[in-house]
C-alpha cells in the first residue's frame, strides 16, 4: 500500500520536473534567438562595395589570361591595393584548425585528424609531423588499452569471478 501511495505522489513531481525543464529550454532558446538577431542582418551597400573591387579584379584577370592575381600583387597594381590575398584556402595563416593543437588532432581523430591538419595547414610539414606523432601515440595507447582490457577479461574469466 505504501509503494502505491508513493508512486502516485512521485508521478506528478516527475511531470512537474519535465514541465519546468521544458519551460527553461524554451526560455533559453528564445533568449538566444533574441540576442543573435543582429548576426543575420547585413549592410547591402557595404557588401556591394566590397564585392565590386573583387569583381573588377576578376574581370581584369579574365580579360588578360596571361596575368595572374599573384602578378598583380607583385607589381602593386591599383586594383589589389588594400586587398589581402591569402594563398591558404582556409585562411589559417599559421594557426591550427579550430584552435586545437595538431598533436591532439592526430591523437584523438587518428588518420582523419592527420588529414585535416595536412589539408588545413596548407602542407605545413611541422604541424603535420606533430599530428603524425599524435596519431602514433593515440594508436599505441589504444592498442595497449585493448590488450589490458582483454587481459583483464581473460584473467577474471579464468579465476571464475
Secondary structure, DSSP 8 states (H G I E B T S, - for coil): -HHHHHHHHHHHHHHHHHHHHHHHHHHHHHHHHHHTGGGG---HHHHHHHHHHHHHHHHHHHH-TT--HHHHHHHT-GGGTT----S-TT--TT--GGG--HHHHHHHHHHHHHHHHHHHTTS-HHHHHHHHHHHHHHHHHHHHHHHHHHHHHHHHHHHT-
